[in-house]
Amino acid sequence: MDLRRRNNSHLVIACTLALGILICMPVTVRSFTRGRCFLPPDEGSCGNRLTLRVKYYFDSTNDDCSEFIYFGCGGNDNRFDTFEECENVCIFYGF
């Protein structure tokens, strides 16, 4: 059975043992994009006042999304337009 979804996420079964009871449930994982979450923040280059933008990156040390100033070009894929987008791609809440 193909568990790949249209948005390139994957459905996996996650299980945990709580109070001696095994609980399993389907969880959507965006594993194809999570690799970008572990890249270091890169503010890019070619900055001037007209191209500076507030963006968000995933801080894998603190397991949270943080704000940074992006210079408008270059950089890497650990860059998101909103805090919510960063959370949706990089933070796995589990249960």
C-alpha positions in Angstrom: 0.0 0.0 0.0 1.4 3.4 -1.0 1.2 5.7 2.0 2.6 8.7 0.2 0.2 11.7 0.2 -0.2 14.4 -2.4 1.7 16.9 -0.4 4.7 14.5 -0.3 4.2 13.7 3.3 4.2 10.1 4.5 1.8 8.3 6.8 3.6 6.2 9.5 2.3 4.4 12.5 3.8 5.7 15.7 3.5 3.8 18.9 4.2 4.5 22.6 3.9 2.5 25.7 1.9 4.3 28.4 0.9 2.7 31.7 1.5 -0.7 30.3 -0.8 -0.1 27.3 0.6 0.1 23.8 -1.0 3.0 21.9 -0.5 3.3 18.2 -1.8 5.9 15.8 -1.2 7.2 12.3 1.1 10.2 12.1 1.9 12.3 9.0 5.6 12.9 8.6 7.2 15.3 6.2 10.5 13.5 6.2 11.4 14.7 2.7 11.7 18.2 4.0 13.1 17.7 7.6 16.7 17.5 6.4 16.6 21.2 5.7 15.7 21.8 9.4 19.2 20.7 10.5 21.1 23.1 8.3 22.7 26.0 10.1 21.0 29.4 9.7 22.4 31.2 6.7 21.4 34.9 6.3 22.5 34.9 2.6 24.3 37.8 0.9 23.8 40.8 -1.3 22.0 42.7 1.5 20.9 46.3 1.5 18.1 48.0 3.3 15.7 47.2 0.6 16.3 43.5 0.6 16.5 42.8 4.3 13.6 40.6 5.5 12.7 38.9 8.8 12.6 35.1 8.3 12.6 32.1 10.5 14.9 29.1 10.8 14.7 25.9 12.8 17.3 25.8 15.7 17.9 22.1 16.1 19.9 22.7 19.3 16.8 24.2 21.0 14.2 22.3 19.0 12.4 25.5 18.2 12.0 28.1 15.4 13.8 31.4 15.7 13.8 34.7 13.9 16.7 36.0 11.8 17.5 38.7 9.3 17.7 37.4 5.7 19.7 39.5 3.2 17.6 38.7 0.2 19.5 36.2 -1.8 21.6 33.0 -1.3 21.3 31.2 2.0 20.0 27.7 2.4 16.7 25.9 2.7 16.4 26.4 6.5 14.5 29.6 5.9 10.8 30.1 6.3 8.5 33.1 5.8 6.5 32.5 9.0 7.1 31.0 12.4 4.1 28.7 11.7 5.6 27.4 8.5 8.8 26.6 10.3 6.9 24.7 13.0 4.8 22.8 10.5 7.8 21.6 8.6 10.4 21.0 11.4 8.7 20.3 14.7 7.3 16.8 15.3 4.9 16.9 18.2 4.1 13.1 18.2 1.4 12.4 20.6 
